């Protein structure tokens, strides 16, 4: 098997593993412990925070991809630092703005909004914020041709979320908060590695 095909498999495998395990294991577990209403609340909250990714995107991955091989090693480090700084500033700004407008957003999109939804929304926003560097770091790892490292980080992030979901649902009985904590823990784990 040539090296390119092997690398391709390392980039593709996490998605296949996550989808298969999700369908065969996580869906039965989560549907046993959560009601349809819980899934609806989580879906609305995740839909509300989803635009942050687009709004906070500065095209760092594109900039890195277009310039990485043109620069010397020291210049690469400077470029990466600046890109990560831009990621931090933009993501922090948009997460803060969404948090400040959270009461308005929740009342506008959730018919019977309750006070605990503010807490749930804050967890979702923290999860988005914690994942701020992964797109840029992921692109860097891909450019460096380190497919195995990318595979390990992707699987580790996913496992952190799976273990958090199971622990919070089964042992801690946290209900829908489990899904939000899983999102947060996966991105925090990734942030620590990055």
Buried (B, 14 or more C-beta within 10 A) or exposed (E): EEEEEEBEEBBEBBEEBBEEBEEEEBEEBBEEBBEEEBBEBBEBBBEBBEEBBEEBBBEBBEBBBEEBEEEEEEEBEEBBEEBBEBBBEBBEEBBEEBBEEBBEBBEEEBEEBEEEBEEBBBBBBBBBBBBBBBBBBBBBBBBEEBBEBBBBBBBBBBBBBBBBBBBBBEEEEBBBBBBBBBBBBBBBBBBEBB
